[in-house]
Amino acid sequence: MSVRADTLVAVPGRVSRRRREALTGIGLLLPSVALVLAFTIFPVGYNVWLATVYAVMSTALQIVVGVAGALILHRRFAGCDFLRGVALFPYMIPTVIAVFVWRWLMNDLYGVIPYVLGALRIPGMPEAWLTHSTIMWVLIVLSVWTFFPFVLVNVLARLQTIPLELYDAARVDGASAVRQFVHITLPQLRNVLLIVLLLRGIWMFTKFDVPWLLGFGGGAGEAIRTLPVFTYQRSFTYYQAGMGAALSNVMLALLLMAVTIYFVAFPPEADETDG
């Protein structure tokens, strides 16, 4: 019994000493880790973010706007059917027409939107929108306006299949509208949103026509030279077929990595049931 007691008394001391040594070692490693993060990992991550900002921002905003529009149009009110048809209008317009209309609306000299914003005298608004500093935001807004109906239609179709009994039971239990959305609507929309996220993310990452038509590959368009546009320029403007092929392979590798991470993070679930 005395040996066991001595052992029990000695163990906490050894554990405490090992913990102090481990903390000391971590403290000594922190400067090196900070240097690696500052000069290697952070620049690479920031570079990837800059390269995909268009795809990430436009996809995220399409989902937000599409879900919001679907929630509004899901409720019956006067003019609901008319608004559903109007909401699909941007998606039915040919891309060329949509881009040229937006180029006219945002023109610095005779554009309607710059004129209205200038008349409202909103602080911080730029005088010209199709410039290096702001054309990316014009591209993102244009893409959201053009493609959010795809999200709206899919989400609206799923909303119409959610059993109303779930909401009735939640209201009986005293759940607010926010809690109903979080605990009923979002779980029911999970599979649809994940599919929409995957499809829209792939399509926006490989989108060529909208950035090219908006920027025409030169001038302020250099600020929206996405990877597909850059690949096209290397291949067909500068006739560097080898670099164009290499960039195409890089795009394929990035898509495969993103899709792999997607399916690992969001594994497929069983089909949704009414319960």
N, C-alpha and C positions, 0 to 999 in steps of 0.2 A: 504493500500500500504506500510506503514512503517513496519508492521509486516512481510510482505512478503519479503521486502528488508532485514530486519534483518536476516530472515531465510536463504536467499540466501547468505548472507555474512558469516553466521555461518557454513554452510555446508562444504565448503572447509577446514575449520579449523579442524572440526571433522574427515573428511576423511583423512587429513594429519596425525592427531594424531593416528588414527586407523592403518594407514599404518606403522607408526613408531613402534607401539606396535607389529604389525604382524612381521615386520622385526626383532625386538628384540627377539620375541619368536622363530623365525626360527633360528636366530643366536645361541640361547641357546640350541636348539635341535640338531644343526649340529654335535657337538662332539659325542653325543649318536648315531646319525645316522651313523657317520663315523666308530664308533666302531662296530656297527652291520654289516655294509658292510664289514669291514676288517676281522672280526672273524667268520662271519656266512655265509652271502650271497656269498661273493667272493670265499671262499674255496669250497662251494657246487658247485657253477658254474664252477670253475676250475676243480673240480673233474669230473663233467659231461663232460667237454670238453676233459679231458684226456681219459675218458672211451669211448668216441665216436670219437676220433681224426681220427682213421682209416676210419670209415664210412664217416665222413664229408670231409676229405681231398680227399679220393679216388673218392667219388661221384662228388665233385666239379671239380676235374681235368678231370674226364671222360667227363663231360659236356663240359668243355673248349676245350679239345682235339677233342672230337667228332664234336662239332660245327665248329671248325677251319677246320678239315678235310672235313666236308660236304661242306663248302663254297669253298674250293679248288677244290674238285671233282665235284662240280655242274657246273663248267665251262668246256666247251669242248676244249680239246687239245690233241695232239698226245700221245697215251698211256693212256688216261683217263680211258677207260674200263678195261685195265689191272690193273691199280692202284686201281680201285674200288674192283676188285676181291682180290687183295693183302691185302687191308684194312680189308677185312672180315676174313682173315686167322687166326688171333689170337682168334677170337670168335668161330671158328670151331674146334680148337685144344682141346682135352680133358683136363680138369683141371689138372689131375695128370701129364700128359706129360708136360704141360706148366710150372708147378711149378718145376719139376725136371730139365728141361732145364735151367730155371733161376738159380736154385741152382748150376748147373754146370758152368754157365756163371759167377756167382758171387763168385765162390769158391776162397778162399784166396791163395791156392797153385797153382792151374792150371787153374783158371778162366780166360776167355778171356777179360772180361771187366776190372777187376783189373789190368791185364797186360797192356792193352792199356792206361788206365788212369795213371799208373805208368810211362809208357814210355813218355807220354806227359808232365809229371812233373807239373801237375796243382796244384797250391798251395792250401792247405787246404783239399786235398783229403785224406781220411783215407786209411791206408794200408790194412785193413780187413773190409769187408762190412757185413758179417753175424755175427755181434757181437751185444751186448746189445744196443750199442749207435746208430747203423745204420740200424739194420735189419728192423725196422719199415718203414724206407724210401724205402728199397728194396721191402717190402710188398706192399706199396702204388704204387710204379712204376709198379710192376708186375700186380697188380689189374687193374691199368689204361690201361696198354698194352693189357690185356686180355679182358676187358669188354667195352672199348670205342667204338668198332664197333657197339654195340647196339644203342648207341646215334647217331653215324654217319648215320646209315641206316634210322632211324626215321626222323632225321632232313633233310637228303638229299631227302627223299620222299616228305616232306612238301615243301622244296625249289622248287621242280619241278612243284608244283601246284600254285605257286604265279604268278599272271598275269604279263607278261612283260610290259603291258601298264603302270603299276604303276611306274616302273623304267624309262620308256620313258618320262612320264610326269615330273618326278622329275629331269631328266637331262635337259629337256626344261626349267624348272624353275631355273636351275643353281645349283642344289644340288650336293655336292661332294659325293664321294663314302662312306665316313664316315657317312654323314647325311642320305644317302639312307639306310645304314645298320641300323642306329638308328631308323629312322622314318618309314621304310617300312619293312625291313627284320625281325627285332626283334618283332615288333607287330604281324606280320604274324606267327612267330614261337612260340608265347607265349603259346598257348595251348599245343603244342607238347612238349615244354621244361618243362612245369609244370608236364605233365604226366611222362616224362622221369625222372625228379627230384624225383617224388614220388616213382616210381618203383625202380630206382637204389638206392635210399636212403634206402628203406626197404630191398632190397636184400643185400646191403653191410653191413647193421647193423646186419643181421642174417647170414652173410657169415661165414661158418665154415671150409670148405675144404681147401681154400687157406692158411689161417693162420696156420692151423694144419699141412698141408703138408710141408710148408716152415720151420716151427719151430720144428716139431715133438714133441710138447708138453713139451720140456725140454731144458736145456742149454740156449742159446740165445733166444730160442723160448719163454721163460718166458716174454720177452719184448714185444711180440706180442700176449699175452694171452688175446684175446678179450673176451667179455661176452659169446658168444656161446661156445668158446673153454673152458672157465672156467666152464660153466655149464656142458659140456660134462665130464670134468675131475672130477668134484664133483660127478657126477652120476655114471660113468662107470670105473673111475680109483680108486677113494677112496670109492666107493659104498655108498655114502651119498645121497641116493635117495631123502630124504626130502629137503636137501639144493638144489639139482638139480631142484626139482619141484618148490621150492620158487624162484630160479633164473629165471626159465622159465616164471613164472608169472610176475616177475619184467620186463623181456623183453617184454612181451605182454602189460603190463601197459605203458611202455615207448613208444612202437609203437603206442598204441591208443592215448596217449597224443600228440605225434608228428603229427599223421594224423589229429587229431582234430584241432591243431594249424594251420596245413597246409591248411585245408579247410576254416578256419576262415580268414586266411591271403589272400588266393587266392580263392575266391568263383568262382564257375563255371560260365562261360560266355556262351552266345549264340554261335551257330556254326559259324565258320568263313565263310565269303562270299568273293566272288572275288572282291567286291568293297571295 
